[in-house]
Amino acid sequence: MTNKYLSNIYPLPDTQNVNPGLHRLVNELRQYSAQVMDSRGQALFATSMELLTDLARALDDSEKTSVVEGSGAGRQNAKITSRPR
């Protein structure tokens, strides 16, 4: 197996790079929402922040699950269940 193959099955380094960006974006949205006076605009920012926070949490949970599962069949099952339909 090559590292490229393992990267496709076990994309932990990729999610580790994405997660800090999500947290940074949530912080920026929080700052911008404080500047918006329109209630619909604030609701849009709040919804976006919730969505990105939940996505970051899901990535954290996915990373923890992937590490706990170990090797072999556990990784294959994780790969199969995480594919988009």
Protein Blocks (a to p, Z undefined) as FASTA:
>chain_A
ZZklmmmmmmmlmmmmmmmmmmmmmmmmmmmmmmpmbfklmmmmmmmmmmmmmmmmmmmm
mmmmmmmnogajlmmmmmmmmpcZZ
